[in-house]
Amino acid sequence: MKWYPVELHTHSIHSDGDFTVEELVDAAKKEGYMALALTDHNTFSGVENFCAQAKAQGIVPVHGLEWTTYWGHMVVLEEQGYTDWRGVMPEEIDQAIRSIHTHHGIVGIAHPYSLSDPVNTGYHWAFQIRDWSLVDYLEVWSRNYAPYRIQSQRAFELWEDLLNQGYRITAMTGRDWHRDERLPCCYTWVGVERGLTADSIVNAIRNGRVCLSTGPLLTMKVVQEDQDFFSGECALAEVLRAEMEIDFGVLRGSWDKEQIRPKEIRLICDGRIVKTLPVLREKDKVEAAYLFDAAGAWLRADLYGDYYGVSDCRIAMTNPVYLKQSD
């Protein structure tokens, strides 16, 4: 499994961004992103130029659009067709998502708890989803300084509650990148086995092979009877070994190591902390392992530490490995 940094929520002058398409791609190249989606509000007008510019810079382009409505914003990626966002009422969102899936696209709920009326109409998610299994991903971290925002905490609690109800929805970040600001952001990492393409990115998100970070990359795998299970995969709920790794060498220069200081790894099962492991040193890679007698539905790892003056803050996380009972 190889992990790639991607950004899948951006804007240009084709909607409300300050970036030209060329400036956006240049900024992404400097930041170290390996793949990028242009998701302007309700328009594809910049996509053709974007794809050409991204390929010229060696960045994988992902086709995207941000549905922008009175009842919420939804990022649509790699839809091979078009589902009309106009006129979709709150109680009709399930049908619209099914249409996008029919066209092979995926959907993510953008910044679900952002400030809405009267400041930003439609930013707060108010669509009435009846079948949460239709949602491919949820932005639990959005925009700058996301880890300590109250909106992030509410989105995170929604995501964990859905996990505990049995839904397998991928946690994602969304930079919602509009301009070249030098402010702290969060990074999405996708796990891919055979080369980075738009299809492999979509499949990674569908299957939960995603890790999130404000700086150092935290990954986890579960080892059971000499078989490795990564985020999004399913292992037996019995004695297993969780192996975590922190990579401090990623995206050098894009995050501030003086302001982001990991202190401990927390192993989380069904929302409960089952083990804490201290981070005693900082080098390019730190490894930790824990033998775990599983008795839950899902298991993931969080990295906690100091974040821009806030102590005991979540600064990186994995999506869960799911656990099933043996027959």
C-alpha positions as CSV (number, residue, x, y, z in Angstrom):
1,M,0.0,0.0,0.0
2,K,1.4,3.4,-1.0
3,W,-0.1,6.6,0.4
4,Y,-0.5,9.8,-1.8
5,P,-1.5,13.3,-0.7
6,V,-4.5,14.6,-2.6
7,E,-6.8,17.7,-2.5
8,L,-10.4,17.2,-3.7
9,H,-12.2,20.4,-2.8
10,T,-11.0,23.5,-4.6
11,H,-12.3,26.6,-6.4
12,S,-11.1,28.9,-9.1
13,I,-12.3,32.2,-10.8
14,H,-14.8,30.0,-12.6
15,S,-16.9,30.3,-9.4
16,D,-15.9,32.1,-6.2
17,G,-12.2,31.4,-6.0
18,D,-9.3,33.9,-6.5
19,F,-7.1,31.3,-8.3
20,T,-7.0,31.1,-12.0
21,V,-6.8,27.5,-13.0
22,E,-3.1,27.8,-13.7
23,E,-2.5,29.4,-10.3
24,L,-4.4,26.6,-8.5
25,V,-2.4,23.9,-10.2
26,D,0.9,25.7,-9.6
27,A,0.0,26.1,-5.9
28,A,-0.9,22.4,-5.6
29,K,2.4,21.5,-7.2
30,K,4.3,23.6,-4.7
31,E,2.4,22.0,-1.8
32,G,3.3,18.5,-3.0
33,Y,-0.2,17.2,-3.9
34,M,-0.1,14.2,-6.3
35,A,-3.7,14.6,-7.4
36,L,-6.2,17.5,-7.5
37,A,-9.9,18.0,-8.2
38,L,-11.4,21.3,-9.4
39,T,-14.8,21.5,-7.7
40,D,-16.2,24.9,-8.7
41,H,-19.8,25.7,-7.6
42,N,-22.3,24.3,-10.1
43,T,-20.1,24.6,-13.1
44,F,-17.6,22.6,-15.2
45,S,-16.4,25.6,-17.2
46,G,-12.8,25.3,-15.9
47,V,-12.5,21.6,-16.0
48,E,-11.1,21.1,-19.5
49,N,-8.3,23.6,-19.0
50,F,-7.7,22.3,-15.5
51,C,-7.2,18.7,-16.7
52,A,-4.7,19.9,-19.3
53,Q,-2.8,22.1,-16.8
54,A,-2.7,19.3,-14.1
55,K,-1.4,16.7,-16.5
56,A,1.3,19.1,-17.7
57,Q,2.5,19.5,-14.0
58,G,2.4,15.7,-13.4
59,I,-0.6,16.0,-11.1
60,V,-3.5,13.5,-11.6
61,P,-6.7,15.5,-12.4
62,V,-10.0,14.4,-10.8
63,H,-13.2,15.6,-12.4
64,G,-15.4,17.4,-9.9
65,L,-18.2,19.8,-9.1
66,E,-19.6,21.2,-5.9
67,W,-23.4,21.1,-5.7
68,T,-24.3,24.5,-4.2
69,T,-27.9,24.7,-3.0
70,Y,-30.0,26.3,-0.4
71,W,-29.9,23.1,1.7
72,G,-26.3,22.2,1.6
73,H,-23.1,21.7,-0.4
74,M,-22.1,18.3,-1.9
75,V,-18.9,17.5,-3.7
76,V,-19.4,15.2,-6.7
77,L,-16.3,13.4,-8.1
78,E,-15.8,11.6,-11.4
79,E,-19.5,11.4,-12.4
80,Q,-19.6,10.2,-16.0
81,G,-22.7,12.1,-16.9
82,Y,-24.7,14.8,-15.2
83,T,-27.3,14.8,-12.4
84,D,-29.0,18.2,-12.3
85,W,-28.8,19.8,-8.9
86,R,-31.5,22.4,-9.7
87,G,-34.8,21.8,-8.1
88,V,-33.7,18.9,-5.9
89,M,-35.7,19.4,-2.7
90,P,-34.4,18.3,0.8
91,E,-36.4,15.1,0.8
92,E,-35.2,14.1,-2.7
93,I,-31.5,14.0,-2.0
94,D,-31.3,10.1,-1.9
95,Q,-32.7,9.9,-5.4
96,A,-30.2,12.4,-6.6
97,I,-27.2,10.5,-5.0
98,R,-28.5,7.3,-6.6
99,S,-28.4,9.0,-10.0
100,I,-24.8,10.1,-9.4
101,H,-23.9,6.6,-8.5
102,T,-25.5,5.3,-11.6
103,H,-23.1,7.6,-13.5
104,H,-20.2,6.0,-11.6
105,G,-19.6,9.1,-9.5
106,I,-19.1,9.5,-5.7
107,V,-20.5,12.1,-3.3
108,G,-19.2,13.8,-0.2
109,I,-21.0,16.0,2.2
110,A,-19.0,19.3,2.4
111,H,-18.5,21.2,5.6
112,P,-21.8,19.9,7.1
113,Y,-21.9,22.3,10.1
114,S,-20.4,25.5,8.7
115,L,-22.1,28.8,9.5
116,S,-25.2,29.3,7.3
117,D,-28.0,31.8,7.2
118,P,-27.8,34.8,7.3
119,V,-24.0,34.8,6.5
120,N,-23.6,31.9,4.1
121,T,-26.9,30.5,2.8
122,G,-26.8,26.8,2.2
123,Y,-23.4,26.1,3.9
124,H,-25.1,24.1,6.7
125,W,-26.2,20.6,5.6
126,A,-30.1,20.4,5.7
127,F,-30.8,17.8,3.1
128,Q,-32.9,14.9,4.6
129,I,-30.9,11.8,4.0
130,R,-32.9,8.7,4.7
131,D,-30.4,6.1,3.6
132,W,-26.9,7.0,4.9
133,S,-25.3,4.1,3.1
134,L,-25.6,6.2,-0.1
135,V,-23.1,8.7,1.2
136,D,-19.5,7.9,0.1
137,Y,-17.7,10.4,2.4
138,L,-18.1,13.1,4.9
139,E,-15.8,16.1,5.4
140,V,-14.9,15.9,9.1
141,W,-12.2,18.5,8.7
142,S,-12.7,21.5,6.5
143,R,-10.8,24.7,5.7
144,N,-8.0,26.2,7.8
145,Y,-7.2,25.4,11.4
146,A,-9.8,22.6,11.2
147,P,-8.8,20.4,14.1
148,Y,-10.0,22.7,16.8
149,R,-13.0,24.2,15.1
150,I,-16.4,23.5,16.7
151,Q,-17.8,22.7,13.3
152,S,-15.1,19.9,12.9
153,Q,-16.1,18.5,16.3
154,R,-19.7,18.3,15.3
155,A,-18.9,16.7,12.0
156,F,-16.7,14.2,13.7
157,E,-19.4,13.3,16.2
158,L,-21.8,12.8,13.3
159,W,-19.4,10.5,11.5
160,E,-18.6,8.4,14.6
161,D,-22.3,8.1,15.4
162,L,-22.9,6.8,11.8
163,L,-20.1,4.3,12.2
164,N,-21.7,3.0,15.4
165,Q,-25.0,2.6,13.5
166,G,-23.2,0.3,11.0
167,Y,-22.6,2.7,8.1
168,R,-19.2,2.6,6.4
169,I,-18.7,6.2,5.4
170,T,-15.2,7.5,4.7
171,A,-13.9,10.4,6.8
172,M,-12.2,13.1,4.6
173,T,-10.8,16.5,4.7
174,G,-11.8,19.3,2.4
175,R,-9.4,22.3,2.1
176,D,-12.2,24.2,0.3
177,W,-9.2,26.0,-1.4
178,H,-10.1,29.4,-2.8
179,R,-6.8,31.4,-2.7
180,D,-3.1,31.1,-2.0
181,E,-3.3,31.6,1.7
182,R,-0.4,30.5,3.9
183,L,-2.6,29.1,6.7
184,P,-2.5,25.7,8.3
185,C,-4.6,23.1,6.5
186,C,-5.3,19.4,6.7
187,Y,-4.3,16.7,4.2
188,T,-6.1,13.8,2.7
189,W,-4.0,10.7,2.0
190,V,-5.4,7.9,-0.2
191,G,-4.0,4.4,-0.1
192,V,-3.4,2.8,-3.5
193,E,-1.7,-0.4,-4.5
194,R,-1.2,-0.1,-8.2
195,G,-0.6,3.4,-9.3
196,L,-2.4,6.7,-8.8
197,T,-5.2,7.5,-11.2
198,A,-8.6,9.1,-10.9
199,D,-10.2,5.7,-10.7
200,S,-7.8,4.4,-8.0
201,I,-8.6,7.6,-6.0
202,V,-12.3,7.1,-6.3
203,N,-12.0,3.4,-5.3
204,A,-9.8,4.3,-2.3
205,I,-12.5,6.7,-1.1
206,R,-15.3,4.2,-1.7
207,N,-13.4,1.5,0.2
208,G,-12.2,3.8,3.1
209,R,-8.5,3.6,2.3
210,V,-8.0,7.2,3.5
211,C,-5.9,8.8,6.3
212,L,-6.2,12.4,7.4
213,S,-3.4,14.6,8.8
214,T,-2.5,18.2,9.7
215,G,1.2,17.3,9.1
216,P,2.8,13.9,9.9
217,L,1.2,10.9,8.3
218,L,-0.3,8.3,10.6
219,T,-1.2,4.9,9.1
220,M,-2.5,1.8,10.7
221,K,-2.8,-1.8,9.6
222,V,-4.2,-4.8,11.4
223,V,-2.2,-8.1,11.2
224,Q,-4.0,-11.3,11.7
225,E,-2.7,-14.7,10.9
226,D,0.0,-13.2,8.6
227,Q,-2.6,-11.2,6.7
228,D,-2.6,-7.4,6.6
229,F,-5.8,-5.4,6.8
230,F,-5.7,-1.7,6.0
231,S,-8.2,1.1,6.6
232,G,-11.6,0.2,5.1
233,E,-10.9,-3.5,5.1
234,C,-12.6,-6.1,7.3
235,A,-10.8,-8.4,9.8
236,L,-12.2,-11.0,12.2
237,A,-13.1,-9.6,15.6
238,E,-10.7,-11.7,17.6
239,V,-7.1,-11.3,18.9
240,L,-5.2,-9.2,16.4
241,R,-2.2,-6.9,16.2
242,A,-2.6,-3.3,15.4
243,E,0.5,-1.7,13.9
244,M,0.7,2.1,13.6
245,E,3.4,4.2,11.8
246,I,4.0,8.0,11.9
247,D,5.9,9.5,9.0
248,F,7.4,12.9,9.9
249,G,9.1,13.3,6.5
250,V,6.0,13.9,4.4
251,L,5.3,17.2,2.6
252,R,8.4,18.8,4.0
253,G,8.0,22.6,4.2
254,S,4.2,22.4,4.0
255,W,3.5,22.2,7.7
256,D,5.1,23.7,10.8
257,K,6.8,21.2,13.0
258,E,7.2,23.8,15.7
259,Q,3.4,24.3,16.0
260,I,2.4,20.6,15.4
261,R,3.9,18.3,18.0
262,P,2.6,14.7,18.3
263,K,2.5,13.3,21.8
264,E,0.5,10.0,21.7
265,I,-1.3,7.5,19.6
266,R,-4.8,6.5,20.7
267,L,-6.3,3.3,19.5
268,I,-10.1,3.7,19.2
269,C,-12.6,0.9,19.1
270,D,-16.3,1.8,18.6
271,G,-15.5,5.4,19.8
272,R,-13.8,4.2,23.0
273,I,-10.1,4.6,23.7
274,V,-8.7,1.1,24.3
275,K,-5.0,2.0,24.4
276,T,-2.6,5.0,24.4
277,L,0.9,4.7,23.1
278,P,3.4,7.6,23.7
279,V,5.4,9.2,20.9
280,L,8.8,9.4,22.6
281,R,10.9,10.6,19.7
282,E,10.6,12.5,16.4
283,K,12.4,11.0,13.5
284,D,11.3,10.3,9.9
285,K,9.3,7.3,11.0
286,V,8.0,6.1,14.4
287,E,6.5,2.7,14.7
288,A,4.2,1.3,17.4
289,A,2.3,-1.9,17.8
290,Y,-0.4,-3.2,20.2
291,L,-1.9,-6.7,20.6
292,F,-5.7,-6.2,20.9
293,D,-8.4,-8.6,21.9
294,A,-11.1,-7.3,19.6
295,A,-14.7,-7.1,20.8
296,G,-16.2,-4.3,18.6
297,A,-17.3,-3.3,15.2
298,W,-14.4,-1.0,14.1
299,L,-10.9,0.0,15.1
300,R,-8.9,3.1,14.1
301,A,-5.9,5.1,15.3
302,D,-5.7,8.8,16.2
303,L,-2.6,11.0,16.8
304,Y,-2.9,13.6,19.5
305,G,-0.6,16.4,20.5
306,D,-0.1,20.1,20.5
307,Y,-1.6,22.1,17.6
308,Y,-1.0,25.9,17.3
309,G,-1.2,26.4,21.1
310,V,-4.0,23.9,21.7
311,S,-3.0,20.9,23.7
312,D,-4.5,17.4,23.5
313,C,-5.7,18.1,20.0
314,R,-6.4,15.4,17.3
315,I,-3.8,16.1,14.6
316,A,-4.0,12.9,12.5
317,M,-6.2,9.9,12.1
318,T,-6.9,6.8,10.1
319,N,-10.2,5.5,8.8
320,P,-11.4,2.3,10.6
321,V,-10.5,-1.3,10.0
322,Y,-13.9,-3.0,10.3
323,L,-14.3,-6.1,12.5
324,K,-16.7,-9.0,12.0
325,Q,-17.6,-11.9,14.2
326,S,-16.3,-15.3,13.3
327,D,-18.8,-17.9,12.2
